[in-house]
């Protein structure tokens, strides 16, 4: 039974470190916003007259 508790503790610690790292990456490092425009093939836009 103690080995089960040790396994669960280690697994919980690894999961908490992973989630904490993801949280820090999501909140501290914002990507630069860029405008991207690509033509869509086979789509014709009607221009107003």
mmCIF file of the N, C-alpha and C atoms, coordinates in Angstrom:
data_MODEL
# 
_entry.id   MODEL 
# 
loop_
_atom_site.group_PDB 
_atom_site.id 
_atom_site.type_symbol 
_atom_site.label_atom_id 
_atom_site.label_alt_id 
_atom_site.label_comp_id 
_atom_site.label_asym_id 
_atom_site.label_entity_id 
_atom_site.label_seq_id 
_atom_site.pdbx_PDB_ins_code 
_atom_site.Cartn_x 
_atom_site.Cartn_y 
_atom_site.Cartn_z 
_atom_site.occupancy 
_atom_site.B_iso_or_equiv 
_atom_site.pdbx_formal_charge 
_atom_site.auth_seq_id 
_atom_site.auth_comp_id 
_atom_site.auth_asym_id 
_atom_site.auth_atom_id 
_atom_site.pdbx_PDB_model_num 
ATOM 1   N N  . UNK A 1 1  ? 0.806   -1.207 0.000   1.00 0.00 ? 1  UNK A N  1 
ATOM 2   C CA . UNK A 1 1  ? 0.000   0.000  0.000   1.00 0.00 ? 1  UNK A CA 1 
ATOM 3   C C  . UNK A 1 1  ? 0.852   1.276  0.000   1.00 0.00 ? 1  UNK A C  1 
ATOM 4   N N  . UNK A 1 2  ? 1.973   1.331  0.718   1.00 0.00 ? 2  UNK A N  1 
ATOM 5   C CA . UNK A 1 2  ? 2.797   2.552  0.672   1.00 0.00 ? 2  UNK A CA 1 
ATOM 6   C C  . UNK A 1 2  ? 3.335   2.842  -0.726  1.00 0.00 ? 2  UNK A C  1 
ATOM 7   N N  . UNK A 1 3  ? 3.613   1.792  -1.521  1.00 0.00 ? 3  UNK A N  1 
ATOM 8   C CA . UNK A 1 3  ? 4.119   2.036  -2.875  1.00 0.00 ? 3  UNK A CA 1 
ATOM 9   C C  . UNK A 1 3  ? 3.023   2.665  -3.740  1.00 0.00 ? 3  UNK A C  1 
ATOM 10  N N  . UNK A 1 4  ? 1.760   2.332  -3.479  1.00 0.00 ? 4  UNK A N  1 
ATOM 11  C CA . UNK A 1 4  ? 0.659   2.944  -4.214  1.00 0.00 ? 4  UNK A CA 1 
ATOM 12  C C  . UNK A 1 4  ? 0.566   4.424  -3.876  1.00 0.00 ? 4  UNK A C  1 
ATOM 13  N N  . UNK A 1 5  ? 0.692   4.771  -2.606  1.00 0.00 ? 5  UNK A N  1 
ATOM 14  C CA . UNK A 1 5  ? 0.655   6.184  -2.212  1.00 0.00 ? 5  UNK A CA 1 
ATOM 15  C C  . UNK A 1 5  ? 1.837   6.946  -2.815  1.00 0.00 ? 5  UNK A C  1 
ATOM 16  N N  . UNK A 1 6  ? 3.002   6.329  -2.833  1.00 0.00 ? 6  UNK A N  1 
ATOM 17  C CA . UNK A 1 6  ? 4.175   6.972  -3.419  1.00 0.00 ? 6  UNK A CA 1 
ATOM 18  C C  . UNK A 1 6  ? 3.956   7.193  -4.921  1.00 0.00 ? 6  UNK A C  1 
ATOM 19  N N  . UNK A 1 7  ? 3.411   6.198  -5.618  1.00 0.00 ? 7  UNK A N  1 
ATOM 20  C CA . UNK A 1 7  ? 3.125   6.335  -7.044  1.00 0.00 ? 7  UNK A CA 1 
ATOM 21  C C  . UNK A 1 7  ? 2.113   7.450  -7.295  1.00 0.00 ? 7  UNK A C  1 
ATOM 22  N N  . UNK A 1 8  ? 1.042   7.483  -6.510  1.00 0.00 ? 8  UNK A N  1 
ATOM 23  C CA . UNK A 1 8  ? 0.037   8.526  -6.689  1.00 0.00 ? 8  UNK A CA 1 
ATOM 24  C C  . UNK A 1 8  ? 0.607   9.902  -6.378  1.00 0.00 ? 8  UNK A C  1 
ATOM 25  N N  . UNK A 1 9  ? 1.466   9.997  -5.372  1.00 0.00 ? 9  UNK A N  1 
ATOM 26  C CA . UNK A 1 9  ? 2.079   11.275 -5.026  1.00 0.00 ? 9  UNK A CA 1 
ATOM 27  C C  . UNK A 1 9  ? 2.993   11.763 -6.144  1.00 0.00 ? 9  UNK A C  1 
ATOM 28  N N  . UNK A 1 10 ? 3.820   10.885 -6.676  1.00 0.00 ? 10 UNK A N  1 
ATOM 29  C CA . UNK A 1 10 ? 4.729   11.264 -7.766  1.00 0.00 ? 10 UNK A CA 1 
ATOM 30  C C  . UNK A 1 10 ? 3.935   11.646 -9.009  1.00 0.00 ? 10 UNK A C  1 
ATOM 31  N N  . UNK A 1 11 ? 2.899   10.905 -9.320  1.00 0.00 ? 11 UNK A N  1 
ATOM 32  C CA . UNK A 1 11 ? 2.059   11.223 -10.480 1.00 0.00 ? 11 UNK A CA 1 
ATOM 33  C C  . UNK A 1 11 ? 1.366   12.567 -10.299 1.00 0.00 ? 11 UNK A C  1 
ATOM 34  N N  . UNK A 1 12 ? 0.864   12.840 -9.102  1.00 0.00 ? 12 UNK A N  1 
ATOM 35  C CA . UNK A 1 12 ? 0.207   14.121 -8.834  1.00 0.00 ? 12 UNK A CA 1 
ATOM 36  C C  . UNK A 1 12 ? 1.208   15.271 -8.922  1.00 0.00 ? 12 UNK A C  1 
ATOM 37  N N  . UNK A 1 13 ? 2.419   15.067 -8.439  1.00 0.00 ? 13 UNK A N  1 
ATOM 38  C CA . UNK A 1 13 ? 3.443   16.113 -8.523  1.00 0.00 ? 13 UNK A CA 1 
ATOM 39  C C  . UNK A 1 13 ? 3.815   16.401 -9.971  1.00 0.00 ? 13 UNK A C  1 
ATOM 40  N N  . UNK A 1 14 ? 3.997   15.372 -10.779 1.00 0.00 ? 14 UNK A N  1 
ATOM 41  C CA . UNK A 1 14 ? 4.331   15.571 -12.194 1.00 0.00 ? 14 UNK A CA 1 
ATOM 42  C C  . UNK A 1 14 ? 3.194   16.283 -12.929 1.00 0.00 ? 14 UNK A C  1 
ATOM 43  N N  . UNK A 1 15 ? 1.963   15.916 -12.632 1.00 0.00 ? 15 UNK A N  1 
ATOM 44  C CA . UNK A 1 15 ? 0.818   16.569 -13.268 1.00 0.00 ? 15 UNK A CA 1 
ATOM 45  C C  . UNK A 1 15 ? 0.719   18.029 -12.843 1.00 0.00 ? 15 UNK A C  1 
ATOM 46  N N  . UNK A 1 16 ? 0.953   18.303 -11.564 1.00 0.00 ? 16 UNK A N  1 
ATOM 47  C CA . UNK A 1 16 ? 0.855   19.689 -11.094 1.00 0.00 ? 16 UNK A CA 1 
ATOM 48  C C  . UNK A 1 16 ? 1.978   20.546 -11.681 1.00 0.00 ? 16 UNK A C  1 
ATOM 49  N N  . UNK A 1 17 ? 3.172   20.004 -11.816 1.00 0.00 ? 17 UNK A N  1 
ATOM 50  C CA . UNK A 1 17 ? 4.272   20.752 -12.441 1.00 0.00 ? 17 UNK A CA 1 
ATOM 51  C C  . UNK A 1 17 ? 3.958   21.028 -13.905 1.00 0.00 ? 17 UNK A C  1 
ATOM 52  N N  . UNK A 1 18 ? 3.396   20.044 -14.593 1.00 0.00 ? 18 UNK A N  1 
ATOM 53  C CA . UNK A 1 18 ? 3.033   20.226 -16.000 1.00 0.00 ? 18 UNK A CA 1 
ATOM 54  C C  . UNK A 1 18 ? 1.970   21.299 -16.158 1.00 0.00 ? 18 UNK A C  1 
ATOM 55  N N  . UNK A 1 19 ? 0.913   21.227 -15.358 1.00 0.00 ? 19 UNK A N  1 
ATOM 56  C CA . UNK A 1 19 ? -0.155  22.217 -15.464 1.00 0.00 ? 19 UNK A CA 1 
ATOM 57  C C  . UNK A 1 19 ? 0.312   23.604 -15.049 1.00 0.00 ? 19 UNK A C  1 
ATOM 58  N N  . UNK A 1 20 ? 1.189   23.692 -14.064 1.00 0.00 ? 20 UNK A N  1 
ATOM 59  C CA . UNK A 1 20 ? 1.728   24.991 -13.660 1.00 0.00 ? 20 UNK A CA 1 
ATOM 60  C C  . UNK A 1 20 ? 2.573   25.586 -14.785 1.00 0.00 ? 20 UNK A C  1 
ATOM 61  N N  . UNK A 1 21 ? 3.362   24.764 -15.439 1.00 0.00 ? 21 UNK A N  1 
ATOM 62  C CA . UNK A 1 21 ? 4.156   25.236 -16.571 1.00 0.00 ? 21 UNK A CA 1 
ATOM 63  C C  . UNK A 1 21 ? 3.292   25.711 -17.717 1.00 0.00 ? 21 UNK A C  1 
ATOM 64  N N  . UNK A 1 22 ? 2.241   24.977 -18.022 1.00 0.00 ? 22 UNK A N  1 
ATOM 65  C CA . UNK A 1 22 ? 1.322   25.392 -19.083 1.00 0.00 ? 22 UNK A CA 1 
ATOM 66  C C  . UNK A 1 22 ? 0.621   26.691 -18.719 1.00 0.00 ? 22 UNK A C  1 
ATOM 67  N N  . UNK A 1 23 ? 0.260   26.850 -17.465 1.00 0.00 ? 23 UNK A N  1 
ATOM 68  C CA . UNK A 1 23 ? -0.395  28.082 -17.022 1.00 0.00 ? 23 UNK A CA 1 
ATOM 69  C C  . UNK A 1 23 ? 0.539   29.284 -17.172 1.00 0.00 ? 23 UNK A C  1 
ATOM 70  N N  . UNK A 1 24 ? 1.786   29.105 -16.771 1.00 0.00 ? 24 UNK A N  1 
ATOM 71  C CA . UNK A 1 24 ? 2.753   30.200 -16.889 1.00 0.00 ? 24 UNK A CA 1 
ATOM 72  C C  . UNK A 1 24 ? 2.982   30.544 -18.354 1.00 0.00 ? 24 UNK A C  1 
ATOM 73  N N  . UNK A 1 25 ? 3.108   29.548 -19.209 1.00 0.00 ? 25 UNK A N  1 
ATOM 74  C CA . UNK A 1 25 ? 3.298   29.812 -20.636 1.00 0.00 ? 25 UNK A CA 1 
ATOM 75  C C  . UNK A 1 25 ? 2.085   30.512 -21.242 1.00 0.00 ? 25 UNK A C  1 
ATOM 76  N N  . UNK A 1 26 ? 0.893   30.164 -20.788 1.00 0.00 ? 26 UNK A N  1 
ATOM 77  C CA . UNK A 1 26 ? -0.323  30.757 -21.356 1.00 0.00 ? 26 UNK A CA 1 
ATOM 78  C C  . UNK A 1 26 ? -0.537  32.183 -20.883 1.00 0.00 ? 26 UNK A C  1 
ATOM 79  N N  . UNK A 1 27 ? -0.096  32.524 -19.681 1.00 0.00 ? 27 UNK A N  1 
ATOM 80  C CA . UNK A 1 27 ? -0.382  33.855 -19.146 1.00 0.00 ? 27 UNK A CA 1 
ATOM 81  C C  . UNK A 1 27 ? 0.762   34.838 -19.345 1.00 0.00 ? 27 UNK A C  1 
ATOM 82  N N  . UNK A 1 28 ? 1.997   34.384 -19.352 1.00 0.00 ? 28 UNK A N  1 
ATOM 83  C CA . UNK A 1 28 ? 3.147   35.297 -19.408 1.00 0.00 ? 28 UNK A CA 1 
ATOM 84  C C  . UNK A 1 28 ? 3.622   35.596 -20.823 1.00 0.00 ? 28 UNK A C  1 
ATOM 85  N N  . UNK A 1 29 ? 3.494   34.643 -21.714 1.00 0.00 ? 29 UNK A N  1 
ATOM 86  C CA . UNK A 1 29 ? 4.064   34.792 -23.050 1.00 0.00 ? 29 UNK A CA 1 
ATOM 87  C C  . UNK A 1 29 ? 2.951   34.853 -24.083 1.00 0.00 ? 29 UNK A C  1 
ATOM 88  N N  . UNK A 1 30 ? 2.611   36.073 -24.505 1.00 0.00 ? 30 UNK A N  1 
ATOM 89  C CA . UNK A 1 30 ? 1.567   36.273 -25.505 1.00 0.00 ? 30 UNK A CA 1 
ATOM 90  C C  . UNK A 1 30 ? 2.219   36.391 -26.881 1.00 0.00 ? 30 UNK A C  1 
ATOM 91  N N  . UNK A 1 31 ? 1.714   35.703 -27.889 1.00 0.00 ? 31 UNK A N  1 
ATOM 92  C CA . UNK A 1 31 ? 2.290   35.836 -29.227 1.00 0.00 ? 31 UNK A CA 1 
ATOM 93  C C  . UNK A 1 31 ? 1.943   37.191 -29.835 1.00 0.00 ? 31 UNK A C  1 
ATOM 94  N N  . UNK A 1 32 ? 2.800   37.671 -30.728 1.00 0.00 ? 32 UNK A N  1 
ATOM 95  C CA . UNK A 1 32 ? 2.524   38.920 -31.419 1.00 0.00 ? 32 UNK A CA 1 
ATOM 96  C C  . UNK A 1 32 ? 1.385   38.703 -32.410 1.00 0.00 ? 32 UNK A C  1 
ATOM 97  N N  . UNK A 1 33 ? 0.466   39.668 -32.459 1.00 0.00 ? 33 UNK A N  1 
ATOM 98  C CA . UNK A 1 33 ? -0.659  39.544 -33.375 1.00 0.00 ? 33 UNK A CA 1 
ATOM 99  C C  . UNK A 1 33 ? -0.226  39.972 -34.767 1.00 0.00 ? 33 UNK A C  1 
ATOM 100 N N  . UNK A 1 34 ? -0.627  39.196 -35.754 1.00 0.00 ? 34 UNK A N  1 
ATOM 101 C CA . UNK A 1 34 ? -0.293  39.476 -37.139 1.00 0.00 ? 34 UNK A CA 1 
ATOM 102 C C  . UNK A 1 34 ? -1.550  39.343 -37.980 1.00 0.00 ? 34 UNK A C  1 
ATOM 103 N N  . UNK A 1 35 ? -1.600  40.149 -39.022 1.00 0.00 ? 35 UNK A N  1 
ATOM 104 C CA . UNK A 1 35 ? -2.711  40.047 -39.963 1.00 0.00 ? 35 UNK A CA 1 
ATOM 105 C C  . UNK A 1 35 ? -2.300  39.103 -41.085 1.00 0.00 ? 35 UNK A C  1 
ATOM 106 N N  . UNK A 1 36 ? -3.087  38.092 -41.288 1.00 0.00 ? 36 UNK A N  1 
ATOM 107 C CA . UNK A 1 36 ? -2.795  37.106 -42.325 1.00 0.00 ? 36 UNK A CA 1 
ATOM 108 C C  . UNK A 1 36 ? -3.942  37.120 -43.322 1.00 0.00 ? 36 UNK A C  1 
ATOM 109 N N  . UNK A 1 37 ? -3.602  37.275 -44.583 1.00 0.00 ? 37 UNK A N  1 
ATOM 110 C CA . UNK A 1 37 ? -4.633  37.203 -45.621 1.00 0.00 ? 37 UNK A CA 1 
ATOM 111 C C  . UNK A 1 37 ? -4.146  36.275 -46.727 1.00 0.00 ? 37 UNK A C  1 
ATOM 112 N N  . UNK A 1 38 ? -4.959  35.295 -47.038 1.00 0.00 ? 38 UNK A N  1 
ATOM 113 C CA . UNK A 1 38 ? -4.623  34.333 -48.083 1.00 0.00 ? 38 UNK A CA 1 
ATOM 114 C C  . UNK A 1 38 ? -5.815  34.244 -49.026 1.00 0.00 ? 38 UNK A C  1 
ATOM 115 N N  . UNK A 1 39 ? -5.551  34.167 -50.314 1.00 0.00 ? 39 UNK A N  1 
ATOM 116 C CA . UNK A 1 39 ? -6.657  33.981 -51.238 1.00 0.00 ? 39 UNK A CA 1 
ATOM 117 C C  . UNK A 1 39 ? -7.236  32.573 -51.114 1.00 0.00 ? 39 UNK A C  1 
ATOM 118 N N  . UNK A 1 40 ? -8.544  32.495 -51.184 1.00 0.00 ? 40 UNK A N  1 
ATOM 119 C CA . UNK A 1 40 ? -9.215  31.202 -51.116 1.00 0.00 ? 40 UNK A CA 1 
ATOM 120 C C  . UNK A 1 40 ? -9.444  30.735 -52.549 1.00 0.00 ? 40 UNK A C  1 
ATOM 121 N N  . UNK A 1 41 ? -8.952  29.559 -52.913 1.00 0.00 ? 41 UNK A N  1 
ATOM 122 C CA . UNK A 1 41 ? -9.116  29.113 -54.298 1.00 0.00 ? 41 UNK A CA 1 
ATOM 123 C C  . UNK A 1 41 ? -10.588 28.844 -54.644 1.00 0.00 ? 41 UNK A C  1 
ATOM 124 N N  . UNK A 1 42 ? -10.944 29.144 -55.880 1.00 0.00 ? 42 UNK A N  1 
ATOM 125 C CA . UNK A 1 42 ? -12.278 28.892 -56.432 1.00 0.00 ? 42 UNK A CA 1 
ATOM 126 C C  . UNK A 1 42 ? -13.375 29.669 -55.746 1.00 0.00 ? 42 UNK A C  1 
ATOM 127 N N  . UNK A 1 43 ? -13.071 30.822 -55.181 1.00 0.00 ? 43 UNK A N  1 
ATOM 128 C CA . UNK A 1 43 ? -14.103 31.677 -54.591 1.00 0.00 ? 43 UNK A CA 1 
ATOM 129 C C  . UNK A 1 43 ? -14.029 33.037 -55.291 1.00 0.00 ? 43 UNK A C  1 
ATOM 130 N N  . UNK A 1 44 ? -15.159 33.445 -55.840 1.00 0.00 ? 44 UNK A N  1 
ATOM 131 C CA . UNK A 1 44 ? -15.207 34.735 -56.521 1.00 0.00 ? 44 UNK A CA 1 
ATOM 132 C C  . UNK A 1 44 ? -16.052 35.678 -55.681 1.00 0.00 ? 44 UNK A C  1 
ATOM 133 N N  . UNK A 1 45 ? -15.553 36.889 -55.497 1.00 0.00 ? 45 UNK A N  1 
ATOM 134 C CA . UNK A 1 45 ? -16.252 37.889 -54.708 1.00 0.00 ? 45 UNK A CA 1 
ATOM 135 C C  . UNK A 1 45 ? -16.897 38.866 -55.657 1.00 0.00 ? 45 UNK A C  1 
ATOM 136 N N  . UNK A 1 46 ? -18.183 39.097 -55.451 1.00 0.00 ? 46 UNK A N  1 
ATOM 137 C CA . UNK A 1 46 ? -18.892 40.072 -56.270 1.00 0.00 ? 46 UNK A CA 1 
ATOM 138 C C  . UNK A 1 46 ? -18.603 41.473 -55.721 1.00 0.00 ? 46 UNK A C  1 
ATOM 139 N N  . UNK A 1 47 ? -18.131 42.318 -56.591 1.00 0.00 ? 47 UNK A N  1 
ATOM 140 C CA . UNK A 1 47 ? -17.820 43.680 -56.169 1.00 0.00 ? 47 UNK A CA 1 
ATOM 141 C C  . UNK A 1 47 ? -19.072 44.552 -56.312 1.00 0.00 ? 47 UNK A C  1 
ATOM 142 N N  . UNK A 1 48 ? -19.290 45.448 -55.357 1.00 0.00 ? 48 UNK A N  1 
ATOM 143 C CA . UNK A 1 48 ? -20.474 46.337 -55.472 1.00 0.00 ? 48 UNK A CA 1 
ATOM 144 C C  . UNK A 1 48 ? -20.324 47.292 -56.668 1.00 0.00 ? 48 UNK A C  1 
ATOM 145 N N  . UNK A 1 49 ? -21.451 47.573 -57.304 1.00 0.00 ? 49 UNK A N  1 
ATOM 146 C CA . UNK A 1 49 ? -21.408 48.409 -58.494 1.00 0.00 ? 49 UNK A CA 1 
ATOM 147 C C  . UNK A 1 49 ? -21.832 49.808 -58.217 1.00 0.00 ? 49 UNK A C  1 
# 
